[in-house]
C-alpha cells in the first residue's frame, strides 16, 4: 500500500497537484495489483 507521498516541487501548482493526489486513499483490488506490479 502507498503510505506516504514524496513531494519535490519547485512551483506552487506542483504542490497543489501533490495535495490533490492525497485525496484518493482508497484503491480497488485491481488498482492495488497494478501498483504492486509497477513497484515489484
mmCIF file as Biopython writes it, N, C-alpha, C and O atoms, coordinates in Angstrom:
data_model
#
loop_
_atom_site.group_PDB
_atom_site.id
_atom_site.type_symbol
_atom_site.label_atom_id
_atom_site.label_alt_id
_atom_site.label_comp_id
_atom_site.label_asym_id
_atom_site.label_entity_id
_atom_site.label_seq_id
_atom_site.pdbx_PDB_ins_code
_atom_site.Cartn_x
_atom_site.Cartn_y
_atom_site.Cartn_z
_atom_site.occupancy
_atom_site.B_iso_or_equiv
_atom_site.auth_seq_id
_atom_site.auth_asym_id
_atom_site.pdbx_PDB_model_num
ATOM 1   N N  . UNK A ? 1  ? 0.827  -1.187 0.000   1.0 0.0 1  A 1 
ATOM 2   C CA . UNK A ? 1  ? 0.000  0.000  0.000   1.0 0.0 1  A 1 
ATOM 3   C C  . UNK A ? 1  ? 0.867  1.245  0.000   1.0 0.0 1  A 1 
ATOM 4   O O  . UNK A ? 1  ? 1.998  1.237  0.487   1.0 0.0 1  A 1 
ATOM 5   N N  . UNK A ? 2  ? 0.327  2.294  -0.544  1.0 0.0 2  A 1 
ATOM 6   C CA . UNK A ? 2  ? 1.019  3.578  -0.523  1.0 0.0 2  A 1 
ATOM 7   C C  . UNK A ? 2  ? 0.699  4.246  0.803   1.0 0.0 2  A 1 
ATOM 8   O O  . UNK A ? 2  ? -0.468 4.464  1.129   1.0 0.0 2  A 1 
ATOM 9   N N  . UNK A ? 3  ? 1.727  4.569  1.562   1.0 0.0 3  A 1 
ATOM 10  C CA . UNK A ? 3  ? 1.505  5.154  2.887   1.0 0.0 3  A 1 
ATOM 11  C C  . UNK A ? 3  ? 2.021  6.566  3.009   1.0 0.0 3  A 1 
ATOM 12  O O  . UNK A ? 3  ? 1.772  7.234  4.013   1.0 0.0 3  A 1 
ATOM 13  N N  . UNK A ? 4  ? 2.742  7.037  1.996   1.0 0.0 4  A 1 
ATOM 14  C CA . UNK A ? 4  ? 3.243  8.408  2.056   1.0 0.0 4  A 1 
ATOM 15  C C  . UNK A ? 4  ? 3.473  8.935  0.647   1.0 0.0 4  A 1 
ATOM 16  O O  . UNK A ? 4  ? 3.558  8.178  -0.319  1.0 0.0 4  A 1 
ATOM 17  N N  . UNK A ? 5  ? 3.569  10.228 0.564   1.0 0.0 5  A 1 
ATOM 18  C CA . UNK A ? 5  ? 3.825  10.895 -0.703  1.0 0.0 5  A 1 
ATOM 19  C C  . UNK A ? 5  ? 5.118  11.674 -0.569  1.0 0.0 5  A 1 
ATOM 20  O O  . UNK A ? 5  ? 5.306  12.421 0.391   1.0 0.0 5  A 1 
ATOM 21  N N  . UNK A ? 6  ? 6.006  11.500 -1.529  1.0 0.0 6  A 1 
ATOM 22  C CA . UNK A ? 6  ? 7.246  12.270 -1.546  1.0 0.0 6  A 1 
ATOM 23  C C  . UNK A ? 6  ? 7.023  13.481 -2.439  1.0 0.0 6  A 1 
ATOM 24  O O  . UNK A ? 6  ? 6.713  13.345 -3.623  1.0 0.0 6  A 1 
ATOM 25  N N  . UNK A ? 7  ? 7.182  14.649 -1.869  1.0 0.0 7  A 1 
ATOM 26  C CA . UNK A ? 7  ? 6.930  15.871 -2.618  1.0 0.0 7  A 1 
ATOM 27  C C  . UNK A ? 7  ? 8.249  16.568 -2.907  1.0 0.0 7  A 1 
ATOM 28  O O  . UNK A ? 7  ? 9.018  16.882 -1.998  1.0 0.0 7  A 1 
ATOM 29  N N  . UNK A ? 8  ? 8.493  16.801 -4.172  1.0 0.0 8  A 1 
ATOM 30  C CA . UNK A ? 8  ? 9.660  17.562 -4.596  1.0 0.0 8  A 1 
ATOM 31  C C  . UNK A ? 8  ? 9.187  18.556 -5.642  1.0 0.0 8  A 1 
ATOM 32  O O  . UNK A ? 8  ? 9.205  18.259 -6.837  1.0 0.0 8  A 1 
ATOM 33  N N  . UNK A ? 9  ? 8.775  19.705 -5.213  1.0 0.0 9  A 1 
ATOM 34  C CA . UNK A ? 9  ? 8.154  20.666 -6.121  1.0 0.0 9  A 1 
ATOM 35  C C  . UNK A ? 9  ? 8.938  21.967 -6.157  1.0 0.0 9  A 1 
ATOM 36  O O  . UNK A ? 9  ? 9.540  22.390 -5.170  1.0 0.0 9  A 1 
ATOM 37  N N  . UNK A ? 10 ? 8.907  22.581 -7.326  1.0 0.0 10 A 1 
ATOM 38  C CA . UNK A ? 10 ? 9.541  23.890 -7.457  1.0 0.0 10 A 1 
ATOM 39  C C  . UNK A ? 10 ? 8.525  24.973 -7.799  1.0 0.0 10 A 1 
ATOM 40  O O  . UNK A ? 10 ? 8.859  26.157 -7.852  1.0 0.0 10 A 1 
ATOM 41  N N  . UNK A ? 11 ? 7.274  24.555 -8.033  1.0 0.0 11 A 1 
ATOM 42  C CA . UNK A ? 11 ? 6.214  25.508 -8.367  1.0 0.0 11 A 1 
ATOM 43  C C  . UNK A ? 11 ? 4.999  25.241 -7.487  1.0 0.0 11 A 1 
ATOM 44  O O  . UNK A ? 11 ? 4.756  24.107 -7.076  1.0 0.0 11 A 1 
ATOM 45  N N  . UNK A ? 12 ? 4.249  26.281 -7.207  1.0 0.0 12 A 1 
ATOM 46  C CA . UNK A ? 12 ? 3.046  26.153 -6.380  1.0 0.0 12 A 1 
ATOM 47  C C  . UNK A ? 12 ? 2.078  25.146 -6.981  1.0 0.0 12 A 1 
ATOM 48  O O  . UNK A ? 12 ? 1.478  24.358 -6.249  1.0 0.0 12 A 1 
ATOM 49  N N  . UNK A ? 13 ? 1.915  25.155 -8.289  1.0 0.0 13 A 1 
ATOM 50  C CA . UNK A ? 13 ? 0.991  24.234 -8.952  1.0 0.0 13 A 1 
ATOM 51  C C  . UNK A ? 13 ? 1.369  22.778 -8.682  1.0 0.0 13 A 1 
ATOM 52  O O  . UNK A ? 13 ? 0.491  21.931 -8.511  1.0 0.0 13 A 1 
ATOM 53  N N  . UNK A ? 14 ? 2.659  22.486 -8.642  1.0 0.0 14 A 1 
ATOM 54  C CA . UNK A ? 14 ? 3.114  21.126 -8.365  1.0 0.0 14 A 1 
ATOM 55  C C  . UNK A ? 14 ? 2.742  20.707 -6.946  1.0 0.0 14 A 1 
ATOM 56  O O  . UNK A ? 14 ? 2.356  19.560 -6.719  1.0 0.0 14 A 1 
ATOM 57  N N  . UNK A ? 15 ? 2.852  21.613 -6.005  1.0 0.0 15 A 1 
ATOM 58  C CA . UNK A ? 15 ? 2.471  21.314 -4.623  1.0 0.0 15 A 1 
ATOM 59  C C  . UNK A ? 15 ? 0.975  21.050 -4.541  1.0 0.0 15 A 1 
ATOM 60  O O  . UNK A ? 15 ? 0.548  20.106 -3.877  1.0 0.0 15 A 1 
ATOM 61  N N  . UNK A ? 16 ? 0.177  21.876 -5.209  1.0 0.0 16 A 1 
ATOM 62  C CA . UNK A ? 16 ? -1.275 21.689 -5.197  1.0 0.0 16 A 1 
ATOM 63  C C  . UNK A ? 16 ? -1.660 20.359 -5.837  1.0 0.0 16 A 1 
ATOM 64  O O  . UNK A ? 16 ? -2.565 19.685 -5.348  1.0 0.0 16 A 1 
ATOM 65  N N  . UNK A ? 17 ? -0.993 19.970 -6.919  1.0 0.0 17 A 1 
ATOM 66  C CA . UNK A ? 17 ? -1.249 18.674 -7.542  1.0 0.0 17 A 1 
ATOM 67  C C  . UNK A ? 17 ? -0.909 17.534 -6.594  1.0 0.0 17 A 1 
ATOM 68  O O  . UNK A ? 17 ? -1.631 16.538 -6.538  1.0 0.0 17 A 1 
ATOM 69  N N  . UNK A ? 18 ? 0.174  17.668 -5.854  1.0 0.0 18 A 1 
ATOM 70  C CA . UNK A ? 18 ? 0.560  16.634 -4.890  1.0 0.0 18 A 1 
ATOM 71  C C  . UNK A ? 18 ? -0.465 16.524 -3.772  1.0 0.0 18 A 1 
ATOM 72  O O  . UNK A ? 18 ? -0.778 15.421 -3.323  1.0 0.0 18 A 1 
ATOM 73  N N  . UNK A ? 19 ? -0.985 17.644 -3.324  1.0 0.0 19 A 1 
ATOM 74  C CA . UNK A ? 19 ? -2.016 17.629 -2.281  1.0 0.0 19 A 1 
ATOM 75  C C  . UNK A ? 19 ? -3.272 16.946 -2.800  1.0 0.0 19 A 1 
ATOM 76  O O  . UNK A ? 19 ? -3.886 16.157 -2.083  1.0 0.0 19 A 1 
ATOM 77  N N  . UNK A ? 20 ? -3.661 17.236 -4.030  1.0 0.0 20 A 1 
ATOM 78  C CA . UNK A ? 20 ? -4.844 16.606 -4.626  1.0 0.0 20 A 1 
ATOM 79  C C  . UNK A ? 20 ? -4.672 15.095 -4.712  1.0 0.0 20 A 1 
ATOM 80  O O  . UNK A ? 20 ? -5.638 14.348 -4.554  1.0 0.0 20 A 1 
ATOM 81  N N  . UNK A ? 21 ? -3.458 14.649 -4.959  1.0 0.0 21 A 1 
ATOM 82  C CA . UNK A ? 21 ? -3.199 13.215 -5.080  1.0 0.0 21 A 1 
ATOM 83  C C  . UNK A ? 21 ? -3.480 12.480 -3.781  1.0 0.0 21 A 1 
ATOM 84  O O  . UNK A ? 21 ? -3.781 11.287 -3.802  1.0 0.0 21 A 1 
ATOM 85  N N  . UNK A ? 22 ? -3.389 13.167 -2.655  1.0 0.0 22 A 1 
ATOM 86  C CA . UNK A ? 22 ? -3.632 12.513 -1.364  1.0 0.0 22 A 1 
ATOM 87  C C  . UNK A ? 22 ? -5.117 12.379 -1.052  1.0 0.0 22 A 1 
ATOM 88  O O  . UNK A ? 22 ? -5.481 11.727 -0.073  1.0 0.0 22 A 1 
ATOM 89  N N  . UNK A ? 23 ? -5.983 12.984 -1.864  1.0 0.0 23 A 1 
ATOM 90  C CA . UNK A ? 23 ? -7.422 12.899 -1.621  1.0 0.0 23 A 1 
ATOM 91  C C  . UNK A ? 23 ? -7.962 11.499 -1.892  1.0 0.0 23 A 1 
ATOM 92  O O  . UNK A ? 23 ? -8.970 11.108 -1.304  1.0 0.0 23 A 1 
ATOM 93  N N  . UNK A ? 24 ? -7.316 10.742 -2.764  1.0 0.0 24 A 1 
ATOM 94  C CA . UNK A ? 24 ? -7.762 9.385  -3.069  1.0 0.0 24 A 1 
ATOM 95  C C  . UNK A ? 24 ? -6.901 8.403  -2.293  1.0 0.0 24 A 1 
ATOM 96  O O  . UNK A ? 24 ? -5.783 8.083  -2.698  1.0 0.0 24 A 1 
ATOM 97  N N  . UNK A ? 25 ? -7.428 7.932  -1.182  1.0 0.0 25 A 1 
ATOM 98  C CA . UNK A ? 25 ? -6.669 6.978  -0.367  1.0 0.0 25 A 1 
ATOM 99  C C  . UNK A ? 25 ? -7.256 5.577  -0.436  1.0 0.0 25 A 1 
ATOM 100 O O  . UNK A ? 25 ? -6.739 4.660  0.201   1.0 0.0 25 A 1 
ATOM 101 N N  . UNK A ? 26 ? -8.328 5.399  -1.197  1.0 0.0 26 A 1 
ATOM 102 C CA . UNK A ? 26 ? -8.957 4.083  -1.336  1.0 0.0 26 A 1 
ATOM 103 C C  . UNK A ? 26 ? -8.743 3.590  -2.762  1.0 0.0 26 A 1 
ATOM 104 O O  . UNK A ? 26 ? -9.081 4.275  -3.728  1.0 0.0 26 A 1 
ATOM 105 N N  . UNK A ? 27 ? -8.182 2.403  -2.876  1.0 0.0 27 A 1 
ATOM 106 C CA . UNK A ? 27 ? -7.901 1.831  -4.179  1.0 0.0 27 A 1 
ATOM 107 C C  . UNK A ? 27 ? -8.606 0.491  -4.302  1.0 0.0 27 A 1 
ATOM 108 O O  . UNK A ? 27 ? -8.726 -0.252 -3.328  1.0 0.0 27 A 1 
ATOM 109 N N  . UNK A ? 28 ? -9.070 0.188  -5.510  1.0 0.0 28 A 1 
ATOM 110 C CA . UNK A ? 28 ? -9.687 -1.111 -5.763  1.0 0.0 28 A 1 
ATOM 111 C C  . UNK A ? 28 ? -8.595 -2.180 -5.727  1.0 0.0 28 A 1 
ATOM 112 O O  . UNK A ? 28 ? -7.404 -1.871 -5.769  1.0 0.0 28 A 1 
ATOM 113 N N  . UNK A ? 29 ? -9.016 -3.425 -5.649  1.0 0.0 29 A 1 
ATOM 114 C CA . UNK A ? 29 ? -8.043 -4.524 -5.646  1.0 0.0 29 A 1 
ATOM 115 C C  . UNK A ? 29 ? -7.236 -4.527 -6.940  1.0 0.0 29 A 1 
ATOM 116 O O  . UNK A ? 29 ? -6.036 -4.804 -6.926  1.0 0.0 29 A 1 
ATOM 117 N N  . UNK A ? 30 ? -7.889 -4.219 -8.058  1.0 0.0 30 A 1 
ATOM 118 C CA . UNK A ? 30 ? -7.182 -4.173 -9.338  1.0 0.0 30 A 1 
ATOM 119 C C  . UNK A ? 30 ? -6.134 -3.058 -9.346  1.0 0.0 30 A 1 
ATOM 120 O O  . UNK A ? 30 ? -5.018 -3.257 -9.825  1.0 0.0 30 A 1 
ATOM 121 N N  . UNK A ? 31 ? -6.489 -1.901 -8.823  1.0 0.0 31 A 1 
ATOM 122 C CA . UNK A ? 31 ? -5.533 -0.796 -8.758  1.0 0.0 31 A 1 
ATOM 123 C C  . UNK A ? 31 ? -4.341 -1.157 -7.879  1.0 0.0 31 A 1 
ATOM 124 O O  . UNK A ? 31 ? -3.200 -0.848 -8.221  1.0 0.0 31 A 1 
ATOM 125 N N  . UNK A ? 32 ? -4.600 -1.806 -6.754  1.0 0.0 32 A 1 
ATOM 126 C CA . UNK A ? 32 ? -3.510 -2.217 -5.865  1.0 0.0 32 A 1 
ATOM 127 C C  . UNK A ? 32 ? -2.593 -3.232 -6.543  1.0 0.0 32 A 1 
ATOM 128 O O  . UNK A ? 32 ? -1.374 -3.167 -6.385  1.0 0.0 32 A 1 
ATOM 129 N N  . UNK A ? 33 ? -3.173 -4.171 -7.299  1.0 0.0 33 A 1 
ATOM 130 C CA . UNK A ? 33 ? -2.350 -5.140 -8.036  1.0 0.0 33 A 1 
ATOM 131 C C  . UNK A ? 33 ? -1.480 -4.425 -9.067  1.0 0.0 33 A 1 
ATOM 132 O O  . UNK A ? 33 ? -0.302 -4.744 -9.224  1.0 0.0 33 A 1 
ATOM 133 N N  . UNK A ? 34 ? -2.070 -3.461 -9.765  1.0 0.0 34 A 1 
ATOM 134 C CA . UNK A ? 34 ? -1.300 -2.705 -10.764 1.0 0.0 34 A 1 
ATOM 135 C C  . UNK A ? 34 ? -0.159 -1.935 -10.114 1.0 0.0 34 A 1 
ATOM 136 O O  . UNK A ? 34 ? 0.952  -1.899 -10.644 1.0 0.0 34 A 1 
ATOM 137 N N  . UNK A ? 35 ? -0.426 -1.327 -8.978  1.0 0.0 35 A 1 
ATOM 138 C CA . UNK A ? 35 ? 0.618  -0.602 -8.249  1.0 0.0 35 A 1 
ATOM 139 C C  . UNK A ? 35 ? 1.720  -1.560 -7.824  1.0 0.0 35 A 1 
ATOM 140 O O  . UNK A ? 35 ? 2.904  -1.257 -7.971  1.0 0.0 35 A 1 
ATOM 141 N N  . UNK A ? 36 ? 1.330  -2.720 -7.293  1.0 0.0 36 A 1 
ATOM 142 C CA . UNK A ? 36 ? 2.322  -3.719 -6.879  1.0 0.0 36 A 1 
ATOM 143 C C  . UNK A ? 36 ? 3.187  -4.164 -8.055  1.0 0.0 36 A 1 
ATOM 144 O O  . UNK A ? 36 ? 4.392  -4.355 -7.897  1.0 0.0 36 A 1 
ATOM 145 N N  . UNK A ? 37 ? 2.582  -4.330 -9.237  1.0 0.0 37 A 1 
ATOM 146 C CA . UNK A ? 37 ? 3.347  -4.746 -10.418 1.0 0.0 37 A 1 
ATOM 147 C C  . UNK A ? 37 ? 4.358  -3.676 -10.819 1.0 0.0 37 A 1 
ATOM 148 O O  . UNK A ? 37 ? 5.479  -3.992 -11.217 1.0 0.0 37 A 1 
ATOM 149 N N  . UNK A ? 38 ? 3.964  -2.429 -10.715 1.0 0.0 38 A 1 
ATOM 150 C CA . UNK A ? 38 ? 4.864  -1.337 -11.088 1.0 0.0 38 A 1 
ATOM 151 C C  . UNK A ? 38 ? 6.078  -1.300 -10.167 1.0 0.0 38 A 1 
ATOM 152 O O  . UNK A ? 38 ? 7.200  -1.090 -10.628 1.0 0.0 38 A 1 
ATOM 153 N N  . UNK A ? 39 ? 5.861  -1.502 -8.868  1.0 0.0 39 A 1 
ATOM 154 C CA . UNK A ? 39 ? 6.940  -1.370 -7.893  1.0 0.0 39 A 1 
ATOM 155 C C  . UNK A ? 39 ? 7.640  -2.684 -7.574  1.0 0.0 39 A 1 
ATOM 156 O O  . UNK A ? 39 ? 8.552  -2.712 -6.746  1.0 0.0 39 A 1 
ATOM 157 N N  . UNK A ? 40 ? 7.226  -3.775 -8.220  1.0 0.0 40 A 1 
ATOM 158 C CA . UNK A ? 40 ? 7.841  -5.081 -7.947  1.0 0.0 40 A 1 
ATOM 159 C C  . UNK A ? 40 ? 9.188  -5.206 -8.606  1.0 0.0 40 A 1 
ATOM 160 O O  . UNK A ? 40 ? 9.844  -6.240 -8.480  1.0 0.0 40 A 1 
#
